[in-house]
């Protein structure tokens, strides 16, 4: 049994070990695994549980037969969820009811639902493979080559709102460090995320490409480069979900929620989930972000194996400050 398996089983075997640490005068298998964990510095199972314990401010929401989570949109009474491994349907959490995804959407990286006056609503889906934005009523917009998927880096985040008598949409191309195997950028080039703001007409598509800009992401932290995995409207700014990644070790250590102006400048102090939640935030590849339907909480989704997939809701701690200098 390798060390990782020993650590994973540590909690389940701990009480057995206390009751029966030896068998025929020799250290039992459970005892050996516990000693191995202690020797390697993992500590007692109680401390291990405390480090990764769910923070008090966090609520976890599960669903029957959940999808891998790549995008989430709040609805009255629930959440619409899409997974990039399923191009046919999404699900409404927590009940699990299916809804269809437009046939011309491939690799559904994100979705959002906007609500306007007089009962208006707009369901939008972001297709990484097709480099396109699609609504349920047939509206389609194909982005330029600047936004195409290259070596696993592509369109990743989407937010829509009703603003000044029109649907206003923000999308983000994630940026970040290219993979070592990338032939187009063999030197592992790192690119800044790129955002675009569009005016949209339901059923028709693009009215106007209002602006495009690069996001001023921080310098690498602990050897990990930031990429932008989703975003939401936050007043006259964008609140962006930043995930750090080291392509060599596949670590996902840092998750920041950072406000940006519509010129791509950082505003105020980021909310750093590792500092706020400790080990609970470690190595979770957060990819989905939205406000709750009442606008009081944020909703996060992350990659996880089946059986461990949850949405996380928590109160946004607020943010204020000035535009941060570039690095």
C-alpha beads as a LAMMPS data file, in Angstrom:
LAMMPS data file: protein, C-alpha beads

327 atoms
326 bonds

1 atom types
1 bond types

-500.0 500.0 xlo xhi
-500.0 500.0 ylo yhi
-500.0 500.0 zlo zhi

Masses

1 110.0

Atoms # bond

1 1 1 0.000 0.000 0.000
2 1 1 1.480 3.383 -0.939
3 1 1 1.678 6.409 1.332
4 1 1 -1.322 8.183 -0.210
5 1 1 -3.579 5.187 0.367
6 1 1 -2.355 4.994 3.934
7 1 1 -3.252 8.613 4.555
8 1 1 -6.677 8.230 2.929
9 1 1 -7.458 5.253 5.146
10 1 1 -6.039 6.787 8.274
11 1 1 -9.315 8.109 9.682
12 1 1 -11.256 4.877 9.088
13 1 1 -8.675 2.661 10.771
14 1 1 -7.750 4.904 13.680
15 1 1 -10.224 3.567 16.237
16 1 1 -9.456 -0.020 15.269
17 1 1 -5.786 0.705 15.902
18 1 1 -6.468 2.084 19.376
19 1 1 -8.488 -1.019 20.242
20 1 1 -6.123 -3.566 18.727
21 1 1 -2.694 -2.098 17.906
22 1 1 -0.996 -5.502 17.717
23 1 1 -1.792 -8.964 16.385
24 1 1 0.046 -11.949 17.970
25 1 1 2.549 -9.553 19.494
26 1 1 3.287 -7.796 16.219
27 1 1 2.166 -4.386 14.989
28 1 1 -1.031 -4.817 12.981
29 1 1 -1.465 -3.516 9.440
30 1 1 -3.608 -0.698 10.825
31 1 1 -0.910 0.116 13.350
32 1 1 1.787 0.161 10.661
33 1 1 -0.227 2.575 8.531
34 1 1 -0.881 4.858 11.480
35 1 1 2.802 4.846 12.456
36 1 1 3.764 5.603 8.857
37 1 1 1.452 8.622 8.866
38 1 1 2.911 9.844 12.157
39 1 1 6.503 9.345 11.027
40 1 1 5.900 11.259 7.813
41 1 1 4.419 14.153 9.761
42 1 1 0.747 13.789 9.029
43 1 1 -0.190 13.882 12.699
44 1 1 -3.190 12.304 14.309
45 1 1 -6.404 11.843 12.315
46 1 1 -8.140 14.462 14.452
47 1 1 -5.701 17.151 13.334
48 1 1 -5.982 15.949 9.758
49 1 1 -9.748 16.370 9.927
50 1 1 -9.422 19.807 11.518
51 1 1 -7.160 21.087 8.711
52 1 1 -9.628 20.206 5.947
53 1 1 -12.829 20.800 7.900
54 1 1 -15.580 22.648 6.054
55 1 1 -15.551 26.310 7.134
56 1 1 -18.589 27.440 9.120
57 1 1 -19.542 30.009 6.471
58 1 1 -19.658 27.378 3.707
59 1 1 -22.745 25.417 2.671
60 1 1 -22.297 22.383 0.401
61 1 1 -25.090 21.460 -2.025
62 1 1 -25.263 18.004 -3.598
63 1 1 -27.420 16.620 -6.412
64 1 1 -28.394 13.126 -7.611
65 1 1 -26.240 11.901 -10.509
66 1 1 -24.285 15.176 -10.618
67 1 1 -22.262 16.367 -13.587
68 1 1 -18.630 17.371 -13.492
69 1 1 -18.983 21.081 -12.789
70 1 1 -17.609 23.562 -15.323
71 1 1 -20.343 26.207 -15.141
72 1 1 -23.121 27.272 -12.771
73 1 1 -26.016 29.737 -12.970
74 1 1 -28.330 30.639 -10.107
75 1 1 -32.070 30.237 -10.611
76 1 1 -34.968 30.943 -8.262
77 1 1 -34.922 27.907 -5.985
78 1 1 -31.849 26.192 -7.438
79 1 1 -28.818 26.204 -9.720
80 1 1 -28.301 25.225 -13.368
81 1 1 -25.071 23.280 -13.816
82 1 1 -23.146 22.212 -16.926
83 1 1 -20.121 19.958 -17.274
84 1 1 -17.564 20.127 -20.070
85 1 1 -17.679 16.343 -20.481
86 1 1 -21.387 16.412 -21.399
87 1 1 -22.580 18.354 -24.461
88 1 1 -26.191 17.154 -24.470
89 1 1 -27.712 18.321 -21.215
90 1 1 -27.191 20.100 -17.925
91 1 1 -28.920 19.568 -14.589
92 1 1 -30.828 21.681 -12.109
93 1 1 -29.460 21.256 -8.588
94 1 1 -30.417 20.076 -6.068
95 1 1 -33.250 18.066 -7.681
96 1 1 -31.266 16.815 -10.680
97 1 1 -33.803 17.700 -13.428
98 1 1 -32.231 17.763 -16.907
99 1 1 -32.291 20.621 -19.392
100 1 1 -31.044 20.461 -22.988
101 1 1 -27.946 22.256 -24.263
102 1 1 -28.051 23.657 -27.839
103 1 1 -26.709 21.108 -30.321
104 1 1 -24.044 23.486 -31.675
105 1 1 -22.333 23.819 -28.280
106 1 1 -19.286 21.575 -27.846
107 1 1 -17.235 21.417 -24.637
108 1 1 -19.548 23.551 -22.522
109 1 1 -17.145 25.465 -20.316
110 1 1 -19.607 27.897 -18.785
111 1 1 -23.205 29.073 -18.691
112 1 1 -25.219 31.895 -17.198
113 1 1 -28.854 32.918 -16.967
114 1 1 -29.856 36.565 -16.996
115 1 1 -33.154 37.963 -15.745
116 1 1 -34.677 41.157 -17.113
117 1 1 -37.888 43.185 -16.749
118 1 1 -41.347 41.767 -17.501
119 1 1 -40.242 38.178 -16.948
120 1 1 -37.483 38.241 -19.572
121 1 1 -34.679 35.727 -19.253
122 1 1 -31.645 34.740 -21.302
123 1 1 -29.863 31.375 -21.119
124 1 1 -26.323 31.541 -22.510
125 1 1 -23.701 28.824 -23.059
126 1 1 -19.986 29.210 -23.779
127 1 1 -18.408 26.643 -26.103
128 1 1 -14.636 26.294 -25.763
129 1 1 -14.209 23.889 -28.691
130 1 1 -16.265 26.029 -31.076
131 1 1 -15.086 29.344 -29.665
132 1 1 -18.715 30.460 -29.606
133 1 1 -21.418 31.995 -27.455
134 1 1 -24.890 30.492 -27.930
135 1 1 -28.328 31.206 -26.451
136 1 1 -31.305 28.846 -26.146
137 1 1 -33.288 30.852 -28.708
138 1 1 -30.770 30.373 -31.524
139 1 1 -28.489 33.379 -31.136
140 1 1 -24.850 32.568 -31.954
141 1 1 -21.614 34.534 -31.998
142 1 1 -18.297 33.082 -33.139
143 1 1 -15.273 34.681 -31.508
144 1 1 -12.104 35.636 -33.389
145 1 1 -8.972 33.482 -33.472
146 1 1 -7.674 35.405 -30.456
147 1 1 -10.086 33.380 -28.317
148 1 1 -9.542 29.938 -29.820
149 1 1 -8.528 27.033 -27.647
150 1 1 -4.760 26.526 -27.766
151 1 1 -3.070 23.722 -25.847
152 1 1 -5.874 23.491 -23.309
153 1 1 -6.305 27.232 -22.826
154 1 1 -9.542 28.729 -24.123
155 1 1 -12.831 30.455 -23.356
156 1 1 -13.669 29.693 -19.759
157 1 1 -16.007 32.168 -18.052
158 1 1 -19.318 33.898 -18.786
159 1 1 -21.572 36.459 -17.078
160 1 1 -24.756 38.154 -18.324
161 1 1 -26.919 40.970 -16.947
162 1 1 -29.736 43.269 -18.043
163 1 1 -28.152 46.727 -18.154
164 1 1 -29.347 49.996 -19.672
165 1 1 -32.100 48.341 -21.726
166 1 1 -29.926 45.615 -23.207
167 1 1 -28.354 42.271 -22.381
168 1 1 -24.703 42.880 -21.547
169 1 1 -22.366 39.888 -21.585
170 1 1 -18.816 39.425 -20.307
171 1 1 -16.621 36.473 -21.302
172 1 1 -13.060 35.576 -20.398
173 1 1 -10.340 33.611 -22.189
174 1 1 -8.481 32.010 -19.328
175 1 1 -4.807 32.621 -20.145
176 1 1 -2.191 31.150 -17.834
177 1 1 0.771 28.843 -18.397
178 1 1 0.775 26.632 -21.477
179 1 1 1.404 22.935 -21.071
180 1 1 4.897 21.548 -21.633
181 1 1 3.628 19.525 -24.596
182 1 1 2.288 22.630 -26.369
183 1 1 3.896 22.762 -29.831
184 1 1 2.736 26.309 -30.540
185 1 1 4.481 27.600 -27.397
186 1 1 7.230 25.099 -26.496
187 1 1 8.892 27.551 -24.076
188 1 1 5.857 27.344 -21.758
189 1 1 4.805 30.866 -22.409
190 1 1 2.375 32.443 -19.963
191 1 1 -0.360 34.718 -21.287
192 1 1 -2.677 37.102 -19.477
193 1 1 -6.412 36.364 -19.515
194 1 1 -8.447 38.339 -22.040
195 1 1 -11.973 39.648 -21.418
196 1 1 -14.618 40.857 -23.857
197 1 1 -17.810 42.837 -23.246
198 1 1 -20.693 42.366 -25.708
199 1 1 -24.215 43.644 -26.276
200 1 1 -26.554 40.743 -27.055
201 1 1 -29.978 40.262 -28.614
202 1 1 -31.836 37.107 -27.620
203 1 1 -32.344 34.795 -30.591
204 1 1 -30.076 36.850 -32.883
205 1 1 -26.722 37.083 -31.139
206 1 1 -24.185 39.857 -31.120
207 1 1 -25.352 43.439 -31.387
208 1 1 -21.973 44.999 -30.693
209 1 1 -18.540 44.013 -29.410
210 1 1 -18.199 46.829 -26.884
211 1 1 -14.628 46.352 -25.702
212 1 1 -11.791 43.894 -25.174
213 1 1 -8.969 44.063 -22.630
214 1 1 -6.318 41.983 -20.881
215 1 1 -6.643 41.264 -17.159
216 1 1 -3.732 42.427 -15.051
217 1 1 -3.214 39.203 -13.115
218 1 1 -0.640 39.110 -10.300
219 1 1 2.836 37.719 -10.739
220 1 1 3.311 33.983 -10.108
221 1 1 2.718 32.905 -6.503
222 1 1 4.681 29.937 -5.112
223 1 1 5.730 29.107 -8.670
224 1 1 2.116 28.905 -9.835
225 1 1 0.671 31.113 -12.569
226 1 1 -2.850 32.532 -12.392
227 1 1 -5.550 31.866 -14.958
228 1 1 -9.109 33.218 -14.986
229 1 1 -11.707 30.455 -14.757
230 1 1 -14.972 32.421 -14.388
231 1 1 -16.404 35.838 -13.587
232 1 1 -19.532 37.669 -12.448
233 1 1 -20.778 41.223 -12.763
234 1 1 -20.099 43.242 -9.612
235 1 1 -21.655 46.665 -9.995
236 1 1 -19.605 48.568 -12.556
237 1 1 -16.791 46.015 -12.268
238 1 1 -16.116 42.327 -12.847
239 1 1 -15.377 39.935 -10.006
240 1 1 -13.002 37.341 -11.461
241 1 1 -12.198 33.855 -10.164
242 1 1 -8.414 33.418 -10.384
243 1 1 -6.854 29.964 -9.994
244 1 1 -3.145 29.350 -9.705
245 1 1 -1.619 26.370 -11.450
246 1 1 1.795 24.798 -11.769
247 1 1 1.649 22.724 -14.966
248 1 1 4.528 20.546 -13.855
249 1 1 3.160 19.516 -10.453
250 1 1 -0.557 20.033 -11.269
251 1 1 -0.979 21.874 -7.975
252 1 1 -3.932 24.235 -7.503
253 1 1 -2.876 26.055 -4.364
254 1 1 -4.303 29.574 -4.597
255 1 1 -7.824 30.767 -5.358
256 1 1 -8.466 34.500 -5.414
257 1 1 -11.611 36.516 -6.017
258 1 1 -10.417 39.787 -7.533
259 1 1 -12.379 42.815 -8.702
260 1 1 -11.404 44.310 -12.074
261 1 1 -12.328 47.541 -13.765
262 1 1 -13.607 47.340 -17.332
263 1 1 -10.125 48.364 -18.423
264 1 1 -8.588 45.232 -16.881
265 1 1 -7.066 46.883 -13.797
266 1 1 -7.201 45.172 -10.428
267 1 1 -9.369 46.983 -7.889
268 1 1 -9.232 46.578 -4.131
269 1 1 -7.855 43.682 -2.131
270 1 1 -8.524 40.137 -3.357
271 1 1 -10.358 37.580 -1.248
272 1 1 -7.822 34.750 -0.846
273 1 1 -9.623 31.494 -0.133
274 1 1 -6.534 29.621 1.075
275 1 1 -6.021 32.220 3.798
276 1 1 -9.749 32.307 4.569
277 1 1 -10.524 28.569 4.499
278 1 1 -7.180 26.867 5.049
279 1 1 -6.714 23.360 3.663
280 1 1 -10.375 23.137 2.660
281 1 1 -9.502 25.365 -0.331
282 1 1 -6.349 23.465 -1.312
283 1 1 -6.111 21.587 -4.621
284 1 1 -9.720 22.309 -5.577
285 1 1 -9.768 23.325 -9.234
286 1 1 -12.513 25.944 -8.912
287 1 1 -13.994 26.611 -12.358
288 1 1 -17.556 27.891 -11.826
289 1 1 -18.764 31.102 -10.181
290 1 1 -22.077 32.942 -9.832
291 1 1 -24.099 35.022 -7.414
292 1 1 -26.980 33.372 -5.608
293 1 1 -30.416 34.353 -6.889
294 1 1 -30.818 36.931 -4.115
295 1 1 -27.337 38.350 -4.741
296 1 1 -26.233 37.845 -1.135
297 1 1 -23.904 34.884 -1.588
298 1 1 -21.391 33.541 -4.067
299 1 1 -21.619 30.062 -5.547
300 1 1 -18.520 28.053 -6.489
301 1 1 -18.099 24.750 -8.322
302 1 1 -14.951 22.689 -8.813
303 1 1 -13.686 19.535 -10.507
304 1 1 -14.224 16.434 -8.404
305 1 1 -14.757 12.714 -8.851
306 1 1 -18.305 11.395 -8.957
307 1 1 -19.732 11.103 -5.491
308 1 1 -17.761 14.106 -4.221
309 1 1 -19.237 16.797 -6.476
310 1 1 -20.776 19.707 -4.632
311 1 1 -21.591 23.358 -5.098
312 1 1 -20.267 25.690 -2.419
313 1 1 -22.173 28.777 -1.284
314 1 1 -20.820 31.409 1.099
315 1 1 -21.406 35.087 1.907
316 1 1 -19.186 37.405 -0.093
317 1 1 -17.025 39.265 2.449
318 1 1 -17.111 42.521 0.494
319 1 1 -14.333 44.523 -1.070
320 1 1 -13.265 48.115 -1.291
321 1 1 -10.146 50.001 -2.249
322 1 1 -8.325 51.521 -5.144
323 1 1 -6.958 50.340 -8.465
324 1 1 -3.855 48.241 -7.838
325 1 1 -0.555 48.933 -9.619
326 1 1 0.478 46.556 -12.393
327 1 1 3.148 43.952 -11.753

Bonds

1 1 1 2
2 1 2 3
3 1 3 4
4 1 4 5
5 1 5 6
6 1 6 7
7 1 7 8
8 1 8 9
9 1 9 10
10 1 10 11
11 1 11 12
12 1 12 13
13 1 13 14
14 1 14 15
15 1 15 16
16 1 16 17
17 1 17 18
18 1 18 19
19 1 19 20
20 1 20 21
21 1 21 22
22 1 22 23
23 1 23 24
24 1 24 25
25 1 25 26
26 1 26 27
27 1 27 28
28 1 28 29
29 1 29 30
30 1 30 31
31 1 31 32
32 1 32 33
33 1 33 34
34 1 34 35
35 1 35 36
36 1 36 37
37 1 37 38
38 1 38 39
39 1 39 40
40 1 40 41
41 1 41 42
42 1 42 43
43 1 43 44
44 1 44 45
45 1 45 46
46 1 46 47
47 1 47 48
48 1 48 49
49 1 49 50
50 1 50 51
51 1 51 52
52 1 52 53
53 1 53 54
54 1 54 55
55 1 55 56
56 1 56 57
57 1 57 58
58 1 58 59
59 1 59 60
60 1 60 61
61 1 61 62
62 1 62 63
63 1 63 64
64 1 64 65
65 1 65 66
66 1 66 67
67 1 67 68
68 1 68 69
69 1 69 70
70 1 70 71
71 1 71 72
72 1 72 73
73 1 73 74
74 1 74 75
75 1 75 76
76 1 76 77
77 1 77 78
78 1 78 79
79 1 79 80
80 1 80 81
81 1 81 82
82 1 82 83
83 1 83 84
84 1 84 85
85 1 85 86
86 1 86 87
87 1 87 88
88 1 88 89
89 1 89 90
90 1 90 91
91 1 91 92
92 1 92 93
93 1 93 94
94 1 94 95
95 1 95 96
96 1 96 97
97 1 97 98
98 1 98 99
99 1 99 100
100 1 100 101
101 1 101 102
102 1 102 103
103 1 103 104
104 1 104 105
105 1 105 106
106 1 106 107
107 1 107 108
108 1 108 109
109 1 109 110
110 1 110 111
111 1 111 112
112 1 112 113
113 1 113 114
114 1 114 115
115 1 115 116
116 1 116 117
117 1 117 118
118 1 118 119
119 1 119 120
120 1 120 121
121 1 121 122
122 1 122 123
123 1 123 124
124 1 124 125
125 1 125 126
126 1 126 127
127 1 127 128
128 1 128 129
129 1 129 130
130 1 130 131
131 1 131 132
132 1 132 133
133 1 133 134
134 1 134 135
135 1 135 136
136 1 136 137
137 1 137 138
138 1 138 139
139 1 139 140
140 1 140 141
141 1 141 142
142 1 142 143
143 1 143 144
144 1 144 145
145 1 145 146
146 1 146 147
147 1 147 148
148 1 148 149
149 1 149 150
150 1 150 151
151 1 151 152
152 1 152 153
153 1 153 154
154 1 154 155
155 1 155 156
156 1 156 157
157 1 157 158
158 1 158 159
159 1 159 160
160 1 160 161
161 1 161 162
162 1 162 163
163 1 163 164
164 1 164 165
165 1 165 166
166 1 166 167
167 1 167 168
168 1 168 169
169 1 169 170
170 1 170 171
171 1 171 172
172 1 172 173
173 1 173 174
174 1 174 175
175 1 175 176
176 1 176 177
177 1 177 178
178 1 178 179
179 1 179 180
180 1 180 181
181 1 181 182
182 1 182 183
183 1 183 184
184 1 184 185
185 1 185 186
186 1 186 187
187 1 187 188
188 1 188 189
189 1 189 190
190 1 190 191
191 1 191 192
192 1 192 193
193 1 193 194
194 1 194 195
195 1 195 196
196 1 196 197
197 1 197 198
198 1 198 199
199 1 199 200
200 1 200 201
201 1 201 202
202 1 202 203
203 1 203 204
204 1 204 205
205 1 205 206
206 1 206 207
207 1 207 208
208 1 208 209
209 1 209 210
210 1 210 211
211 1 211 212
212 1 212 213
213 1 213 214
214 1 214 215
215 1 215 216
216 1 216 217
217 1 217 218
218 1 218 219
219 1 219 220
220 1 220 221
221 1 221 222
222 1 222 223
223 1 223 224
224 1 224 225
225 1 225 226
226 1 226 227
227 1 227 228
228 1 228 229
229 1 229 230
230 1 230 231
231 1 231 232
232 1 232 233
233 1 233 234
234 1 234 235
235 1 235 236
236 1 236 237
237 1 237 238
238 1 238 239
239 1 239 240
240 1 240 241
241 1 241 242
242 1 242 243
243 1 243 244
244 1 244 245
245 1 245 246
246 1 246 247
247 1 247 248
248 1 248 249
249 1 249 250
250 1 250 251
251 1 251 252
252 1 252 253
253 1 253 254
254 1 254 255
255 1 255 256
256 1 256 257
257 1 257 258
258 1 258 259
259 1 259 260
260 1 260 261
261 1 261 262
262 1 262 263
263 1 263 264
264 1 264 265
265 1 265 266
266 1 266 267
267 1 267 268
268 1 268 269
269 1 269 270
270 1 270 271
271 1 271 272
272 1 272 273
273 1 273 274
274 1 274 275
275 1 275 276
276 1 276 277
277 1 277 278
278 1 278 279
279 1 279 280
280 1 280 281
281 1 281 282
282 1 282 283
283 1 283 284
284 1 284 285
285 1 285 286
286 1 286 287
287 1 287 288
288 1 288 289
289 1 289 290
290 1 290 291
291 1 291 292
292 1 292 293
293 1 293 294
294 1 294 295
295 1 295 296
296 1 296 297
297 1 297 298
298 1 298 299
299 1 299 300
300 1 300 301
301 1 301 302
302 1 302 303
303 1 303 304
304 1 304 305
305 1 305 306
306 1 306 307
307 1 307 308
308 1 308 309
309 1 309 310
310 1 310 311
311 1 311 312
312 1 312 313
313 1 313 314
314 1 314 315
315 1 315 316
316 1 316 317
317 1 317 318
318 1 318 319
319 1 319 320
320 1 320 321
321 1 321 322
322 1 322 323
323 1 323 324
324 1 324 325
325 1 325 326
326 1 326 327
